[in-house]
Amino acid sequence: MHITLIAGARPNFMKIAALVHAIERYNELTNERVEYRLVHTGQHYDKNMSDTFFEELGIPAPDMNLGCGGGSQAEQTAAIMIAFEKYLTEHPTDVVLVVGDVTSTMACSIVAKKLNTKVCHVEAGIRSWDLTMPEEINRMVTDSLADYMFTTSDVANANLVRMGATLMNDIYSKTKNIKNSHADERVKQRVWFVGNVMIDTLLANRARFRKPEVWDKLGLKEKEYIVMTMHRPANVDEENHLRAMMEQIVDNVHGLPVIFPIHPRTAKLFYGLWGDEDALKKRMPNLHIVEPMGYLEFNYLVERAKAVVTDSGGITEETTVMGVPCITLRDNTERPETCTIGTNELIGTNPDAIAPALRKLFAGEWKKGAIPPLWDGHTAERIIAILADL
């Protein structure tokens, strides 16, 4: 078995790390051999948004960086497809494994299928049902092409069944022993419920979380600050809306520090909203803007925060496992289990919804939450064992 792993943007790297380590463990423990090559499309090219994650999570240097950063959605998709077609033609493989829902995921899946190569989609079946999100289109296209799909939840399974993928059985939710019977059924199976590879990486690195400089600089204390992230177009591309969102957050946290690792997309508009940095500091003295952080430092802050305010999907999964209250500034989510089971609440993009959510938090009325099934740190091991047995 030879697998080509695709990484393109920051959300991919935590998932790829778990898979790389699972392949290495599988090879150590068995007489079989799973070979892999790692292709970085270059979709995220800022060091803090890319290279740092490879270093911190122990991911080997990519065998190839396609260097396809920048440009519009169409330009980036086209650049990745052209570069990956050339690479895959020169380096054939048994399976192209893609993760998540970024542009690279969709583009490399299309190329692989056109070259008659099997496609495996990790984190298949998640849906927001919002076609204004590029990620939703990426998910739908990738799942429609994938030969093998690995899911994080029963909701994702149901989405794929509705799409027409046949869920023959859920062997892997019942056993870790891939050498059981049912081999004939597994050959036909396209969908496996295996859990969440993001959580594999979280649990594997939790003891290694590292205190960032801002902790001592600001004298932060556990459960006495808020972490926020915001980068989605619906929240950051219109000046008045972004200003209102920020003011509602900082004005309703009882003066607690708000730590804001700012995304490059948000930074383009942000600093001019209040005239200059001095005016911003005067208006929001408890807001502390920092550069994007590495994985270990960011999750150190998240684990110890009173709450997280975000419009990210992946962060809602991590806060659910760490038991941290999470307020999500979106009208929909592709990860509903973080709301129905976990610590996340979806409050929409109306700034007026922020103050009531924060009042609930400070009143001590936030739900405790629980961890979804199979989010146990062994998902990547299940995936590699299944692929090796096909």
N, C-alpha and C positions, 0 to 999 in steps of 0.2 A: 504494500500500500504506500503510495506517495501522495502527499497532500500539499497543495499550495495554499498558504494562509494569506489573506488579504487584510492589511491594516491601512486606513486612510486618514482618519481623524481621531481626535482625542478620545471620544467615547469608545472607539474600537480597541484601544490599547490595553485596557484593563481586561477585556474579554480574550484577546489574543494571548496575553500573558498566562492566563489560566490554561489555555489550550496547549501552549508550548511546554509548560511544566508537566502537563498531563501526558503528553507524548513522551517526554523524557523519562517519566516514571514508568510508563507502560513498557518502554524498551528495556528498562532495568529489570523489571519484574517478570518478563515473559521471554520466551525463546523466539518470538516473532520480532519483526522490525518494521516500525512505521517511520518512513522518511518524510521530511518536510522542508519546504523552502518558504521563506517569509518575504512577501512583497509589500513594500510601503509605497502607496501611490503618491505620497507627498501632498495630499489634499490639505492637511494642516502642516504648515512649514515653519511657524514660529517656534523657537526652541522651547519656550515654556509651555507650548501647546502640543509638543510632539516629542522631541528628543529626550526631555527630562523624564518622561514616563518610561521610555525604554530603559534608561539607566536605573531608575528607582525600582522598577518591577522585575529586573533581571531578565529582560527580553534580549536575545542576541541581536546584533546589528543585522538589519535587513539584508537579504541576498541581493535585493535590487530596490532602489528608490526611483520611482518613475518620474518624480519631480513635477507633478501636475498641479501645483498650487495656484490659487488665484483664478480670476475670470468669473463670468456669469455661470449660472447652473448649466446652461447648454454648452458653454465653452469648456468648462471643467469636465463634464461628462464625456465630451468628444475627445478631449486630450487624454483622459484616462483610458478610454476604449482603444484609441490608436496605439498608445504606448503598451498597454497590456496585451493587445493582440500580437504585437511583435514579440513580446517577452514569452507569451504562452506558446507561440509557434516554435520558438527556439528552445523552450524548456517544457515539453509536454508533461502532463501529470495525470494521476487517476482521478483526483477530486480537487476542485477549487472550493475552498471553504471561506465563506464570507460571514461577517457578523454585523448585527445591528441594522441600521437604516440610513447610512450616509450615502452620498453620491457614489463613492467608490464601491459600495456594496452592490448597487444596481448595475453600474457600468461594467464591473468585472463579471457579474453574473451573465449579462447579455453576451459578452465576448466569449465566455467559456461555452455557453450553449451553442453559439454559432460555430465553434470549433469542435463540437460534439464531445465536450468534456462534462463530466458529472459536476453538479453544483450542490453544495451543502450549505444550508442557511441556518446559522445559530441565532436564536432569538426570533424565530419565525412566528407568524400568526398574530403579533400584536397589532392593534388597530386603534387609531383615534377617530376614524371615520370623518376626518377633516381634510378634504382634498386641497385646501389652501396651503397645507404644510408640505413642502417638498419631500420630507421624510416619509409621509404617508404614501406618496406615489412610489417612492423607492421600495417600501415594504411590499406593496401590492405587486409590483413588477417582479421583484425578486422571488416572492413566494409562488408566483405563477410559473416560474421557470425552474425552481429548485427540484432536484431529485430526492433530496433528503432534507427533512426539516426537524429542528430540535426546538422545543418550546419551553417557556418559563412557567406556564400556568394552565389551568383548565379552561380559562377564558380564551387563551390563544388556541388551544386545541379546538374549541368550538368554532372559532373564527375560520380555521382551516377546513374543518368539516363542511361548514356552510359554503366555503369557496370551492369544495369538490375534492379536496385531498382526503384519502381514505385513511382513517385511523384504525388500523387492523386490531390493535390491542395496546394496552399500556404496560407491557412487560416491565419496562424499566422504572415504573413507579412502584413496582412490587418487589423487585429483586435487583441486586447488584451483580448477580452472576450471569454474565452474557453467555456462558457455556451451557446454559440450560437447554431444554428441548425447544420446540417451536421454530427451528431454523427455517423451515419452509415459509412460515408466516412472516418471519422477519425479512426475508428477501423481498416480499411484496410490500412490506410496510414502508411508508414514506414519512410518517410523522411519529416522533417520540417525545413524550413529556419527560424531561430530564432535570429541570430546575434552571437556575440562573448563574451563568458563568461570572457575571459581575460580582456576585456574592462570594464565589470561590476566591477571587483576588482580594476582596475586602477582608475575609476571614483569615486568609494566609498572611496578610500584611498588618493586621490590626495591632499586633504587639510591636510593630516597627514604626507606627505613626510617630512623626517627628515634630516637635514644637517649633513653629515658625517664629521669625524674629519679632513679628508684630505682637506676639504674646507678652513678652517681657517689656517691649517698648511701650505698650499701652497699659501694662499691669492688668491683663485680663484675668478673670476668675471664672471657674466652672459655673455654668448655668447663669452667668450674669452678662451675657452678650448675645447678639443675634448675628448669624451668618446669612448673607444674601447673595444670590447670583441672578442675573437677568440678561438675556441675550436675544430672545425671540423677536422677530420683526414686529409682531402685534404690540409688543411692549416698548420697544426702544427706537423705532423708526420715526415716530411723530413726537415733536418737541413737547407740546402741551400735555400729552398723555404720559410721557416719561417723567416730566416734572411732577405731575400730580401723583403718580405712583410713588416716586421717591419721597415726596413730602408726607404722604399718608403713612409710609413705613416709619420714617425717622421721628415723626411727631407722635406716634402712638406706642412707643416702646419704653415709656417711662424713663427716658434719658439713658437707657443702656447703650453701650457702644454697638454700632452696626458695622460689621466688617464686610467689605464689598470688594472681592477680587474681580476687577472689571474686565469684561470680555472686550477684545479689540473692536468688535462691531458696536458695542455700547459706547466705547470711549470716543468714537468718531463724533458723536453728537453731544455727549454728556457735558463736557467741560464748559461749553458755551451757554448752557441753559440759565446760569445765574450771573452771567457777566464775566466773572473770572474766578480763580480759585479762592481768593480772599473772601469774595462775596459768598461763595458756596460754603466756606468754613464758618462764616458768621451766621448764615441761615441754618446750617446743619452741623453744629459743633460735635455731635456724637456720631457722625458718619466718617468712616475711615476707609478711604479707597486705597487698595493695594494692587500690585501686579498679579496676574494669574499665577497660582501656586502649583507646585508639584503635587502628586497624588498623596504622598505621605503627610505633608504639611497641611494640605487642605482638609483631609479627613481627621487629622488631629483636632482641628478647629470644630469641625462638624460634630464629632463625637461628644465634645464638651459644651456645645452651645445650648442655650435655653431653647432655641428653635432655629429653623432654617426657613427663609423666604426665598422662593426660587421659581423659575419657569422651565427648569430642566426636567427631563424624564428620569435619567439615570440617578440623579441625586435622591429622588424620592424612594428609589429602591434601597439605597445605602442608609438613609435615615430610618426606613422601616426596620431594617435589621439591627441598627444601633439604638432603636427606641427613642429617637429624637423627634419631637413634633415638627411637622413640615407643612408649610402653607404654600400652595402652588398657584401661581398667578396665570392660570390658563383656563379656557372654557371647556377643554376636553383633555383626556389623557389616554395614552395607549397602554398604560399600566394600572388598570382599575383595581388590581389586587392591593396596591399600596394604599388605596382609600378604603376598600371593603374589609381588608384584613389589617393593614399596617397603620402607620402613624400620620399618613398624609391626608390633607383635605384640599379639595379643589374649590377655589373661591371665585374663579373667573378673572377677567381682565379689567373690570370696572374698579377704579381706584376707591370708590365708596365702600367696597366690600372688605377693604383691608382693616379698617379700624374695628369693626365687629369681630373679625377673626382674632385680632390681637387682644381685644378685651377678653375673649374666651380663654386665650392662652394664659394671660396674666391672672385670671380668676381661678386658675388651676383646674379648669374644666376640660382640658384636652384629653382625648382618648389615649389609652395606654398602647393599644395595638398589639399585634402578634406577628410572627414570621410565617410567610406562606410556605406551603408544602414543598419539599425538596430544595429549598434555599439553604442548603446545609454544607456547602463547601466542596461537594464531590461531583458537581455537574460535569466539568470538563473530563473527569475520569470516565464518566458514563458515556460521553460522546465519543471519545477515542476508542473505548472498548467496542462500542457498536460499529463504528466505521471499520475497525480492524477485522470485524467478524463478517462484514458484508461480502 
